[in-house]
Amino acid sequence: MTAVHREEGISLYRHYDNRGRLTSVKDAQGRETQYEYNAAGDLTAVITPDGNRSETQYDAWGKAVSTTQGGLTRSMEYDAAGRVISLTNENGSHSDFSYDALDRLVQQGGFDGRTQRYHYDLTGKLTQSEDEGLVTLWHYDASDRITHRTVNGDPAEQWQYDGHGWLREISHLSEGHRVAVHYGYDDKGRLTGERQTVENPETGELLWQHETKHAYNEQGLANRVTPDSLPPVEWLTYGSGYLAGMKLGGTPLVEYTRDRLHRETVRSFGSMAGSNAAYELTSTYTPAGQLQSQHLNSLVYDRDYGWNDNGDLVRISGPRQTWEYGYSATGRLESVRTLAPDLDIRIPYATDPAGNRPP
């Protein structure tokens, strides 16, 4: 067994078998997840704290052929080269895959009945893709960078690069106008400017533009954004980039207080923040690190959060309303219930076995 004791009293315990395989993990609240293996060392089952099992079966070559969770199974088939050639979803729908001699995907039959095909050049670059009547051609420069593409013969996007190989511009035609985004960089390759333009493609006349500039601190972290005709937005960070506050044109907007795990515990904002802050939002956490409560110095906005043993959010309680969330055995959201003194509404979220919402 190994144990990791972190700050704020959070501990994590791991158990291993005599072959060094992880067999269980227990969190600070005593919730345990277990792992099972076959003789070949493949992970065959995961048992979550609520007792639900997720099982995986393998073929003789150690490739997963099926996964079952909550009574629903997804299966895969392989060819002699070990490539996936068929995938069957939990709802019984199929997707098929075909490859060339170089293991490149050349055809895919989707769950929705669509067939997509792919063609490559001698160096392996995608040159043509087909999708139910849409034929897209992909073009590259001598450095194998994509330069433009066409769809059914009509021009689509174009890409341009600078001397360093960095993307300088991407453009396309939209409703008779040339729409482009231009990028600028410093000598370290960091983005310093992004300019959006709309032009007349025949005359080159500039019809509209908007530019945003970016700046960085001594550690190389982004710390300022300046949109056109607006004051700069600055964010103050510490350590490896944890956010401590934000300013708009030199005026404090919000300040953050964090615990030793760098989680937000107090957010101060309003009335130029700082010691004059009009509002303070206080956050607390469970021993497992999940958000437990948020309390603003105005009771209307207080929130308490509840979680189940699998770590799913099951309840949000406020002074006026409570929201309850229900999940299936596979962890999918099944229902949302809203409760208030004069209200009790339950909204079901039905899905097929593969998790798709019905039409």
N, C-alpha and C positions, 0 to 999 in steps of 0.2 A: 504494500500500500504506500502511496505517496500522498502528501498533503501540501496544499498551497494556502498559506495564511496571508491574506492581503490586508491592506489598511482598511479602516472602518469596520474591522471585525468580520470580514467576509472570508470564509474558508471553503476550499474545494478539495474533496477527497477522491482519489482514483485508486482502483484496485486492478491488479494485473495477474494473469495466470503464470504458470511456470515456463511458458514460452514467450513471455513478455507482451502478451496481447491484453489490451484494455478490456476488462470484464464488467466494470461498473464505475459510475461517477455519481457522487453524492454531493449536493450543494449545501449551502449554509442553512437551509431550512429542512434538511434531512430528506429531500426528494431525490430518489435514486433512479438512474437510468442504467439498464443492464444490456450487455452485449454477448451474443453467442456466435460460435464459429464451428465450421466443419473440420474434418481431419486435415484438409488441405490448407487451413488457415483463412478461408474466406469468411467474411462476416455474413452470417445467415439470419440473424434476428436482432432487432432492437426492441427492447421492452421499455416503454415510457413509464413515468411515475404513476400514471393512472391505470397501468396494467395492459394497455393496448400493445399489440405486437405488430411489427413490420418485418416480414420475412422475405428473404431473397434466395432463389435457387440458382444453381450454376450447372454448366455442362462439364464434360470431362476435361475441357481445356481451361476451366476457371472463368469462363465468361458468364455474366448474369443472364439468365434466360427468362426469369419472371420475378416480379416484386408484388407482394400482396400486403395490403394495409386496409384494415377495417373491412375485411371480406371482399375487397376489390382487387383485381389482379391486372397488372400490365406485363405483357410478354414480348420477348425479342427473339428473332431468328437470325442466324449468321450463315454466311457462305463458307466454303472451304478455306478461304483466306482470312477468316475471322472478322469479316466486315458485316455490319448490321444490314440485312436485306429486307427485314419486315419488322414493324412495330405495331402491336395491337394494344389499343388503349383499353381503359377500364370499361368503356361503354361498348366495346366490340368493334369499333372502327379501326381501319387498317391504314398504314402508310408503308409504301414499298420504296426501296432504294436500289439503284443500279450503278455500277462503277466501271471504269475502263481498266486497262492493264496496268496503269500507273496509280491505281487506287483513288482516282479522282471521281467525285460524284458526277454522273452524267444524266441521271434521270431520277425524279422523285414523284411518286404518286401520293398526294396528300390525303389526310383524313376527310377533307371536303370534296374529294373527287377530282381536284385539279391535278394536272400533270405539268411538271416543270422540267426543262432540259437545259443542259449546260455544255458549252464547247470551249476548248482551251487551245492555246497555241503550243508550239514546241517547247517553250520555256515554262509552261504550266500556268500562264496567266489566263484568266477568264476573258474570252473575247466575244461570246454571244450567249445570251440566256433567253429562253422562250417560256412564256407563261400564258397559256390559254389565248393564243392569238397576239400577244404582245411580244415583239421581238426587240431585244435590247442589244446594241453593239457597244462594246467597251474598247476604248482606244488609249494607247500609252505612248510615252516618249521613250527616248533611248535609254533613260535611267529607270525604266519600268514604272514610272509614276503615271497614274491615270490622268489623262488630259481632257477627255470629253466622252460623252455617250449619246447615242441616239435611240429613240424609241419609235419603232415602225417607220424609220427613215427621217423622222423629225428631230431637230436638235434638242437636247435636254441640257444637263449641266455641263459647265466647262470649268476646269481647274488650271490655275497658273501658279508657278513657283518662282522664288527668287534664286540668286546665285548660291545660297546655302542649301537649297533644296526644301526650304520651308514654304508652306502654303501661303501664297500671296493674295490670291483672289479666287473666289468661286462665284459663278454667275449662271443665270438661266433667263429665258424669256417668259414673261407672264403678261397676258392680255396686251400684247404688242409693246411692252416695255422691257428693257434690259434691267434686271434686278441683280445686284452684286453685293458681296461682302468682301471688303479689303482688310488685310491683316498687316500689322507692323510689329517688329520685334526689336529687342535690344541685342547687344553682341553676345548675350548668353542664350539667345533663343527664346527668351520669355516674351509673351504677348504684351505689347505696350499700347496698341491701338486697334480698334475695330470700327470700321466705317461702312455704313450701309448706304447704298446709292440706288436711285432709280433714274434711268437715262432713256432718251429717245435712241433706239438702236441704229437709226439711219443717219441722224445728224450728230449724235454724241452729246446732245444738249442735256445738261444736268437738270433734272426735274425736282429731285428731293435728295437730301442726305442727312445722316445723323451719325455722330462719332462719339465713341466712348473710349477714354484713355485709362490705362492701368499702370499702377506703380507698385514697387516692392520695397520691403525693409532690408536691413543689412543681412538678415538671415535668408533672404531670398523668398520670403513669404509675401503673397499679395496683401497689401494693406490700404490701398486707396483706388477708388473708381471715380472718374470724373465724366459725367454725361454732358453732352452739349448744352450750354446755357444754364447749367445747374451747378450748385455748390458741390464740392467733392464729398463723397461718402468715405469715411475712414474707419477702419476697425483696428482696435488695439489688441494685441495678442501677447502671450507669454509662453515660455518653454518652447515646445515643438509646434506651437500654433494654436493653443487654446484661446478662445475668444474671451476677452476681458471687458470689452466695451465698444461702442460705436459712436461716431460723431458725424454731424452734417454741417459742413462749412465751419468747423471749429466749435460748434455747439454740441455738447454731450446729448446723446439720444437715449442711451441705455447702458447700464453697467451690470456686470455679472460677478457674483461671488461664488466660488467653487470650493468643494471639499478636497481632501487629499487624493481622491480618485478623479479629480477634475470634473466632477459632475456639478451641474448648476444647482445651487442651493438657494440663492437669492437673486432676483432680477429687479433692478431699480430703474424706473423710467418715469417720464412726465416731468414738466416744470424744470427742464434742463438737467434732470437726473442728479447724480451725486448726492450730497447731503441734503439737497433741496428736492429730492425726488418726491413726486406726488403719490406714486404707487410702488409697492413692493410685492413681488410674487415669490412666495417661499415654496420650495419643493423638498419633499422627503422621499426616501427610498426604502424598499424592503431589504432584508438581509441578502436576498438574491440579486439585488441591484435593480429591481423593477421600480418604476415610478409608483409611489404609494399615495401621495397627496400633493395638491397644489392649492395654496391658500393666498388669496389676494387680500389686501387691507380693505376689502369690500366683500361682504359675505355672499353677494349674488354670484360671484365668480369662483367660489370654492369648489374643489373637486377632490374626491377620494376614489382610488382605483383598486379593483379587486382582480386577482389572477387565480387560475386553477393550477393544479400540480404540473401540468404540461407547459406552463408559462403563457397560456393564452389569456388575453384580457376578457374577463367575464362580466365586469360591472364598472360603471362610472356613476358615482353618486354626487349630486349637487343639491343645493338648498331647495330647489324647486322641482327638479326632475331627476330620475334615475334611469340609466340605460343598462339593459342586461343583454349579453351576447351568448348565443348557443352555438355549439360546434358539433360536427359529426365525428364518428370514430376515426376518420382520416384527418381531422383537424381543420376541416373546411367550415367557414361561417354558414350556419343554417338559419339563424333568426336573430332579429334585433327587437327587443321589447322596450318600450318607453312608458315609464310610470310617473304619474303626478297625482295630486289630490283628486283631480277630476278627469284623469286620463289614464287609459291602459290600452296601448296599441302594440300589437305584435306583428312584425313584418317578416314573413318567411322568405328565405333565399333558397329556392329549389335549384338543384343542379343534376345533370346526368351523372353516371358513375365516373366519368372522366373529369368532372368538375366544371363542365360547360353550363352556362345559364341557358334555359330553354328560350326559344324565340317568343 
